[in-house]
Amino acid sequence: MWIRLVNKLGGTHQGYFLPHEGANNVAYALFTFPSLAAYEEYRVKMALDAECQEAYKFAEETKCILSYERSFMRPIFE
């Protein structure tokens, strides 16, 4: 659900990543935004978007997201 929603609200969803080896209880979803300000705008839009609320409800009901942590990264070489 989130790939389309992130793209709809101004970000680019880079995909979901699962470990090939090692811990099997962690997955990563990578999103990019043109700027931190664009990300903050996305957060406001997301909180008001009916489809996003449905996606959150689905995650709560199915427990497909056990925890959520945000990290902000930047590329080493631009």
Distance bins in CASP14 RR format, pairs under 12 A and 6 or more apart:
PFRMAT RR
TARGET T0000
AUTHOR 0000-0000-0000
RMODE 2
METHOD distances of the structure
MODEL  1
1 7 0 0 0 0 0 1 0 0 0 0 0
1 8 0 0 0 0 0 1 0 0 0 0 0
1 13 0 0 0 0 0 1 0 0 0 0 0
1 16 0 0 0 0 0 1 0 0 0 0 0
1 29 0 0 0 0 0 1 0 0 0 0 0
1 49 0 0 0 0 0 1 0 0 0 0 0
1 51 1 0 0 1 0 0 0 0 0 0 0
1 52 0 0 0 0 1 0 0 0 0 0 0
1 53 0 0 0 0 0 1 0 0 0 0 0
1 54 1 0 0 1 0 0 0 0 0 0 0
1 55 1 0 1 0 0 0 0 0 0 0 0
1 56 0 0 0 0 1 0 0 0 0 0 0
1 57 0 0 0 0 0 1 0 0 0 0 0
1 58 1 0 0 1 0 0 0 0 0 0 0
1 59 0 0 0 0 1 0 0 0 0 0 0
1 62 0 0 0 0 0 1 0 0 0 0 0
1 64 0 0 0 0 0 1 0 0 0 0 0
1 65 0 0 0 0 0 1 0 0 0 0 0
2 8 0 0 0 0 0 1 0 0 0 0 0
2 9 0 0 0 0 0 1 0 0 0 0 0
2 11 0 0 0 0 0 1 0 0 0 0 0
2 13 1 0 0 1 0 0 0 0 0 0 0
2 14 0 0 0 0 0 1 0 0 0 0 0
2 15 0 0 0 0 1 0 0 0 0 0 0
2 16 0 0 0 0 1 0 0 0 0 0 0
2 29 1 0 0 1 0 0 0 0 0 0 0
2 30 0 0 0 0 0 1 0 0 0 0 0
2 31 0 0 0 0 1 0 0 0 0 0 0
2 42 0 0 0 0 0 1 0 0 0 0 0
2 46 0 0 0 0 1 0 0 0 0 0 0
2 49 0 0 0 0 0 1 0 0 0 0 0
2 51 0 0 0 0 1 0 0 0 0 0 0
2 52 0 0 0 0 1 0 0 0 0 0 0
2 54 0 0 0 0 0 1 0 0 0 0 0
2 55 1 0 0 1 0 0 0 0 0 0 0
2 56 0 0 0 0 1 0 0 0 0 0 0
2 58 0 0 0 0 0 1 0 0 0 0 0
2 59 0 0 0 0 1 0 0 0 0 0 0
2 64 0 0 0 0 0 1 0 0 0 0 0
2 65 0 0 0 0 1 0 0 0 0 0 0
2 68 0 0 0 0 0 1 0 0 0 0 0
3 9 0 0 0 0 0 1 0 0 0 0 0
3 11 0 0 0 0 0 1 0 0 0 0 0
3 12 0 0 0 0 1 0 0 0 0 0 0
3 13 1 0 1 0 0 0 0 0 0 0 0
3 14 0 0 0 0 1 0 0 0 0 0 0
3 15 1 0 0 1 0 0 0 0 0 0 0
3 16 0 0 0 0 1 0 0 0 0 0 0
3 29 0 0 0 0 1 0 0 0 0 0 0
3 30 0 0 0 0 0 1 0 0 0 0 0
3 31 0 0 0 0 1 0 0 0 0 0 0
3 55 0 0 0 0 0 1 0 0 0 0 0
4 10 0 0 0 0 0 1 0 0 0 0 0
4 11 0 0 0 0 0 1 0 0 0 0 0
4 12 0 0 0 0 0 1 0 0 0 0 0
4 13 0 0 0 0 1 0 0 0 0 0 0
4 15 0 0 0 0 0 1 0 0 0 0 0
4 49 0 0 0 0 0 1 0 0 0 0 0
4 51 0 0 0 0 1 0 0 0 0 0 0
4 52 0 0 0 0 0 1 0 0 0 0 0
4 55 0 0 0 0 1 0 0 0 0 0 0
5 11 0 0 0 0 1 0 0 0 0 0 0
5 13 0 0 0 0 1 0 0 0 0 0 0
5 29 0 0 0 0 0 1 0 0 0 0 0
5 31 0 0 0 0 0 1 0 0 0 0 0
5 42 0 0 0 0 1 0 0 0 0 0 0
5 45 0 0 0 0 1 0 0 0 0 0 0
5 46 1 0 0 1 0 0 0 0 0 0 0
5 49 1 0 0 1 0 0 0 0 0 0 0
5 50 0 0 0 0 0 1 0 0 0 0 0
5 51 1 0 1 0 0 0 0 0 0 0 0
5 52 1 0 1 0 0 0 0 0 0 0 0
5 53 0 0 0 0 0 1 0 0 0 0 0
5 54 0 0 0 0 1 0 0 0 0 0 0
5 55 1 0 0 1 0 0 0 0 0 0 0
5 56 0 0 0 0 0 1 0 0 0 0 0
5 58 0 0 0 0 0 1 0 0 0 0 0
6 12 1 0 0 1 0 0 0 0 0 0 0
6 13 1 0 1 0 0 0 0 0 0 0 0
6 14 0 0 0 0 1 0 0 0 0 0 0
6 15 0 0 0 0 1 0 0 0 0 0 0
6 16 0 0 0 0 0 1 0 0 0 0 0
6 29 0 0 0 0 1 0 0 0 0 0 0
6 30 0 0 0 0 0 1 0 0 0 0 0
6 31 1 0 1 0 0 0 0 0 0 0 0
6 32 0 0 0 0 1 0 0 0 0 0 0
6 33 0 0 0 0 1 0 0 0 0 0 0
6 38 0 0 0 0 0 1 0 0 0 0 0
6 39 0 0 0 0 0 1 0 0 0 0 0
6 42 1 0 0 1 0 0 0 0 0 0 0
6 43 0 0 0 0 0 1 0 0 0 0 0
6 45 0 0 0 0 0 1 0 0 0 0 0
6 46 0 0 0 0 1 0 0 0 0 0 0
6 49 0 0 0 0 0 1 0 0 0 0 0
6 51 0 0 0 0 0 1 0 0 0 0 0
6 52 0 0 0 0 1 0 0 0 0 0 0
6 55 0 0 0 0 0 1 0 0 0 0 0
7 13 1 0 1 0 0 0 0 0 0 0 0
7 14 0 0 0 0 0 1 0 0 0 0 0
7 15 0 0 0 0 0 1 0 0 0 0 0
7 31 0 0 0 0 1 0 0 0 0 0 0
7 32 0 0 0 0 0 1 0 0 0 0 0
7 33 0 0 0 0 0 1 0 0 0 0 0
7 42 0 0 0 0 0 1 0 0 0 0 0
7 51 0 0 0 0 0 1 0 0 0 0 0
8 42 0 0 0 0 1 0 0 0 0 0 0
8 45 0 0 0 0 1 0 0 0 0 0 0
8 46 0 0 0 0 1 0 0 0 0 0 0
8 49 0 0 0 0 1 0 0 0 0 0 0
8 50 0 0 0 0 0 1 0 0 0 0 0
8 51 1 0 0 1 0 0 0 0 0 0 0
8 52 0 0 0 0 1 0 0 0 0 0 0
8 55 0 0 0 0 0 1 0 0 0 0 0
9 31 0 0 0 0 0 1 0 0 0 0 0
9 33 0 0 0 0 1 0 0 0 0 0 0
9 38 0 0 0 0 1 0 0 0 0 0 0
9 39 0 0 0 0 0 1 0 0 0 0 0
9 40 0 0 0 0 0 1 0 0 0 0 0
9 41 0 0 0 0 1 0 0 0 0 0 0
9 42 1 0 1 0 0 0 0 0 0 0 0
9 43 0 0 0 0 1 0 0 0 0 0 0
9 44 0 0 0 0 1 0 0 0 0 0 0
9 45 1 0 1 0 0 0 0 0 0 0 0
9 46 1 0 1 0 0 0 0 0 0 0 0
9 47 0 0 0 0 0 1 0 0 0 0 0
9 48 0 0 0 0 1 0 0 0 0 0 0
9 49 1 0 0 1 0 0 0 0 0 0 0
9 51 0 0 0 0 1 0 0 0 0 0 0
9 52 1 0 0 1 0 0 0 0 0 0 0
9 55 0 0 0 0 0 1 0 0 0 0 0
10 31 0 0 0 0 1 0 0 0 0 0 0
10 32 0 0 0 0 0 1 0 0 0 0 0
10 33 1 0 0 1 0 0 0 0 0 0 0
10 34 0 0 0 0 1 0 0 0 0 0 0
10 35 0 0 0 0 0 1 0 0 0 0 0
10 37 0 0 0 0 0 1 0 0 0 0 0
10 38 1 0 0 1 0 0 0 0 0 0 0
10 39 0 0 0 0 1 0 0 0 0 0 0
10 40 0 0 0 0 0 1 0 0 0 0 0
10 41 1 0 0 1 0 0 0 0 0 0 0
10 42 1 0 1 0 0 0 0 0 0 0 0
10 43 0 0 0 0 0 1 0 0 0 0 0
10 44 0 0 0 0 0 1 0 0 0 0 0
10 45 1 0 0 1 0 0 0 0 0 0 0
10 46 0 0 0 0 0 1 0 0 0 0 0
10 49 0 0 0 0 0 1 0 0 0 0 0
11 30 0 0 0 0 0 1 0 0 0 0 0
11 31 1 0 0 1 0 0 0 0 0 0 0
11 32 1 0 0 1 0 0 0 0 0 0 0
11 33 1 0 1 0 0 0 0 0 0 0 0
11 34 1 0 0 1 0 0 0 0 0 0 0
11 35 0 0 0 0 0 1 0 0 0 0 0
11 38 1 0 0 1 0 0 0 0 0 0 0
11 39 1 0 0 1 0 0 0 0 0 0 0
11 40 0 0 0 0 0 1 0 0 0 0 0
11 41 0 0 0 0 1 0 0 0 0 0 0
11 42 1 0 0 1 0 0 0 0 0 0 0
11 43 0 0 0 0 0 1 0 0 0 0 0
11 45 0 0 0 0 0 1 0 0 0 0 0
11 46 0 0 0 0 0 1 0 0 0 0 0
12 29 0 0 0 0 0 1 0 0 0 0 0
12 30 0 0 0 0 1 0 0 0 0 0 0
12 31 1 0 0 1 0 0 0 0 0 0 0
12 32 1 0 1 0 0 0 0 0 0 0 0
12 33 1 0 0 1 0 0 0 0 0 0 0
12 34 0 0 0 0 1 0 0 0 0 0 0
12 38 0 0 0 0 0 1 0 0 0 0 0
12 39 0 0 0 0 0 1 0 0 0 0 0
12 42 0 0 0 0 0 1 0 0 0 0 0
13 28 0 0 0 0 0 1 0 0 0 0 0
13 29 1 0 0 1 0 0 0 0 0 0 0
13 30 1 0 0 1 0 0 0 0 0 0 0
13 31 1 0 1 0 0 0 0 0 0 0 0
13 32 0 0 0 0 1 0 0 0 0 0 0
13 33 0 0 0 0 0 1 0 0 0 0 0
13 42 0 0 0 0 0 1 0 0 0 0 0
14 28 0 0 0 0 1 0 0 0 0 0 0
14 29 0 0 0 0 1 0 0 0 0 0 0
14 30 1 1 0 0 0 0 0 0 0 0 0
14 31 1 0 0 1 0 0 0 0 0 0 0
14 32 1 0 1 0 0 0 0 0 0 0 0
14 33 0 0 0 0 0 1 0 0 0 0 0
14 73 0 0 0 0 0 1 0 0 0 0 0
14 75 0 0 0 0 0 1 0 0 0 0 0
15 27 0 0 0 0 0 1 0 0 0 0 0
15 28 0 0 0 0 1 0 0 0 0 0 0
15 29 1 0 0 1 0 0 0 0 0 0 0
15 30 1 0 1 0 0 0 0 0 0 0 0
15 31 0 0 0 0 1 0 0 0 0 0 0
15 32 0 0 0 0 0 1 0 0 0 0 0
16 26 0 0 0 0 0 1 0 0 0 0 0
16 27 1 0 0 1 0 0 0 0 0 0 0
16 28 1 0 0 1 0 0 0 0 0 0 0
16 29 1 0 1 0 0 0 0 0 0 0 0
16 30 0 0 0 0 1 0 0 0 0 0 0
16 31 0 0 0 0 0 1 0 0 0 0 0
16 64 0 0 0 0 0 1 0 0 0 0 0
16 65 0 0 0 0 0 1 0 0 0 0 0
17 26 0 0 0 0 1 0 0 0 0 0 0
17 27 1 0 0 1 0 0 0 0 0 0 0
17 28 1 0 1 0 0 0 0 0 0 0 0
17 29 1 0 0 1 0 0 0 0 0 0 0
17 30 1 0 0 1 0 0 0 0 0 0 0
18 24 1 0 0 1 0 0 0 0 0 0 0
18 25 0 0 0 0 0 1 0 0 0 0 0
18 26 0 0 0 0 1 0 0 0 0 0 0
18 27 1 0 1 0 0 0 0 0 0 0 0
18 28 0 0 0 0 1 0 0 0 0 0 0
18 29 0 0 0 0 0 1 0 0 0 0 0
19 25 0 0 0 0 1 0 0 0 0 0 0
19 26 1 0 0 1 0 0 0 0 0 0 0
19 27 1 0 0 1 0 0 0 0 0 0 0
19 28 0 0 0 0 1 0 0 0 0 0 0
20 26 0 0 0 0 0 1 0 0 0 0 0
25 66 1 0 0 1 0 0 0 0 0 0 0
25 67 0 0 0 0 1 0 0 0 0 0 0
26 65 0 0 0 0 0 1 0 0 0 0 0
26 66 0 0 0 0 1 0 0 0 0 0 0
26 67 0 0 0 0 1 0 0 0 0 0 0
26 68 0 0 0 0 0 1 0 0 0 0 0
26 69 0 0 0 0 1 0 0 0 0 0 0
27 64 0 0 0 0 1 0 0 0 0 0 0
27 65 0 0 0 0 1 0 0 0 0 0 0
27 66 0 0 0 0 1 0 0 0 0 0 0
27 67 0 0 0 0 0 1 0 0 0 0 0
27 68 0 0 0 0 0 1 0 0 0 0 0
27 69 0 0 0 0 0 1 0 0 0 0 0
28 68 0 0 0 0 0 1 0 0 0 0 0
28 69 0 0 0 0 1 0 0 0 0 0 0
28 70 0 0 0 0 0 1 0 0 0 0 0
28 71 0 0 0 0 1 0 0 0 0 0 0
28 73 0 0 0 0 0 1 0 0 0 0 0
29 59 0 0 0 0 0 1 0 0 0 0 0
29 64 0 0 0 0 0 1 0 0 0 0 0
29 65 0 0 0 0 1 0 0 0 0 0 0
29 68 0 0 0 0 1 0 0 0 0 0 0
29 69 0 0 0 0 0 1 0 0 0 0 0
29 70 0 0 0 0 0 1 0 0 0 0 0
29 71 0 0 0 0 0 1 0 0 0 0 0
30 70 0 0 0 0 0 1 0 0 0 0 0
30 71 0 0 0 0 1 0 0 0 0 0 0
30 72 0 0 0 0 0 1 0 0 0 0 0
30 73 0 0 0 0 1 0 0 0 0 0 0
30 75 0 0 0 0 0 1 0 0 0 0 0
31 38 0 0 0 0 0 1 0 0 0 0 0
31 39 0 0 0 0 1 0 0 0 0 0 0
31 42 0 0 0 0 1 0 0 0 0 0 0
31 43 0 0 0 0 0 1 0 0 0 0 0
31 46 0 0 0 0 0 1 0 0 0 0 0
31 70 0 0 0 0 1 0 0 0 0 0 0
31 71 0 0 0 0 0 1 0 0 0 0 0
31 72 0 0 0 0 0 1 0 0 0 0 0
31 73 0 0 0 0 0 1 0 0 0 0 0
32 38 0 0 0 0 1 0 0 0 0 0 0
32 39 0 0 0 0 1 0 0 0 0 0 0
32 42 0 0 0 0 0 1 0 0 0 0 0
32 72 0 0 0 0 0 1 0 0 0 0 0
32 73 0 0 0 0 1 0 0 0 0 0 0
32 74 0 0 0 0 0 1 0 0 0 0 0
32 75 0 0 0 0 1 0 0 0 0 0 0
33 39 1 0 1 0 0 0 0 0 0 0 0
33 40 0 0 0 0 1 0 0 0 0 0 0
33 41 0 0 0 0 1 0 0 0 0 0 0
33 42 1 0 0 1 0 0 0 0 0 0 0
33 43 0 0 0 0 0 1 0 0 0 0 0
33 45 0 0 0 0 0 1 0 0 0 0 0
33 46 0 0 0 0 0 1 0 0 0 0 0
33 72 0 0 0 0 1 0 0 0 0 0 0
33 73 0 0 0 0 0 1 0 0 0 0 0
33 74 0 0 0 0 0 1 0 0 0 0 0
34 40 0 0 0 0 0 1 0 0 0 0 0
34 41 0 0 0 0 0 1 0 0 0 0 0
34 42 0 0 0 0 0 1 0 0 0 0 0
35 41 0 0 0 0 1 0 0 0 0 0 0
35 42 0 0 0 0 0 1 0 0 0 0 0
35 72 0 0 0 0 0 1 0 0 0 0 0
35 74 0 0 0 0 0 1 0 0 0 0 0
36 42 0 0 0 0 0 1 0 0 0 0 0
36 43 0 0 0 0 0 1 0 0 0 0 0
36 70 0 0 0 0 0 1 0 0 0 0 0
36 72 1 0 0 1 0 0 0 0 0 0 0
36 73 0 0 0 0 0 1 0 0 0 0 0
36 74 0 0 0 0 0 1 0 0 0 0 0
37 43 0 0 0 0 0 1 0 0 0 0 0
37 44 0 0 0 0 0 1 0 0 0 0 0
38 44 0 0 0 0 0 1 0 0 0 0 0
38 45 0 0 0 0 0 1 0 0 0 0 0
39 45 0 0 0 0 0 1 0 0 0 0 0
39 46 0 0 0 0 0 1 0 0 0 0 0
39 70 0 0 0 0 1 0 0 0 0 0 0
39 72 0 0 0 0 1 0 0 0 0 0 0
40 46 0 0 0 0 0 1 0 0 0 0 0
40 47 0 0 0 0 0 1 0 0 0 0 0
40 72 0 0 0 0 0 1 0 0 0 0 0
41 47 0 0 0 0 0 1 0 0 0 0 0
41 48 0 0 0 0 0 1 0 0 0 0 0
42 48 0 0 0 0 0 1 0 0 0 0 0
42 49 0 0 0 0 1 0 0 0 0 0 0
42 52 0 0 0 0 1 0 0 0 0 0 0
43 49 0 0 0 0 0 1 0 0 0 0 0
43 52 0 0 0 0 0 1 0 0 0 0 0
43 70 0 0 0 0 0 1 0 0 0 0 0
44 52 0 0 0 0 0 1 0 0 0 0 0
45 51 0 0 0 0 0 1 0 0 0 0 0
45 52 0 0 0 0 1 0 0 0 0 0 0
45 53 0 0 0 0 0 1 0 0 0 0 0
46 52 1 0 1 0 0 0 0 0 0 0 0
46 53 0 0 0 0 1 0 0 0 0 0 0
46 54 0 0 0 0 0 1 0 0 0 0 0
46 55 0 0 0 0 1 0 0 0 0 0 0
46 56 0 0 0 0 1 0 0 0 0 0 0
47 53 0 0 0 0 1 0 0 0 0 0 0
47 56 0 0 0 0 1 0 0 0 0 0 0
49 55 0 0 0 0 1 0 0 0 0 0 0
49 56 0 0 0 0 0 1 0 0 0 0 0
50 56 0 0 0 0 0 1 0 0 0 0 0
50 57 0 0 0 0 0 1 0 0 0 0 0
51 57 0 0 0 0 0 1 0 0 0 0 0
51 58 0 0 0 0 0 1 0 0 0 0 0
52 58 0 0 0 0 0 1 0 0 0 0 0
52 59 0 0 0 0 0 1 0 0 0 0 0
53 59 0 0 0 0 0 1 0 0 0 0 0
53 60 0 0 0 0 0 1 0 0 0 0 0
54 60 0 0 0 0 0 1 0 0 0 0 0
54 61 0 0 0 0 0 1 0 0 0 0 0
55 61 0 0 0 0 0 1 0 0 0 0 0
55 62 0 0 0 0 0 1 0 0 0 0 0
55 64 0 0 0 0 0 1 0 0 0 0 0
55 65 0 0 0 0 1 0 0 0 0 0 0
56 62 0 0 0 0 0 1 0 0 0 0 0
56 64 0 0 0 0 0 1 0 0 0 0 0
56 65 0 0 0 0 1 0 0 0 0 0 0
56 68 0 0 0 0 0 1 0 0 0 0 0
57 64 0 0 0 0 0 1 0 0 0 0 0
57 65 0 0 0 0 0 1 0 0 0 0 0
58 64 1 0 0 1 0 0 0 0 0 0 0
58 65 0 0 0 0 1 0 0 0 0 0 0
59 65 1 0 1 0 0 0 0 0 0 0 0
59 66 0 0 0 0 1 0 0 0 0 0 0
59 67 0 0 0 0 0 1 0 0 0 0 0
59 68 0 0 0 0 1 0 0 0 0 0 0
60 66 0 0 0 0 0 1 0 0 0 0 0
60 68 0 0 0 0 0 1 0 0 0 0 0
END
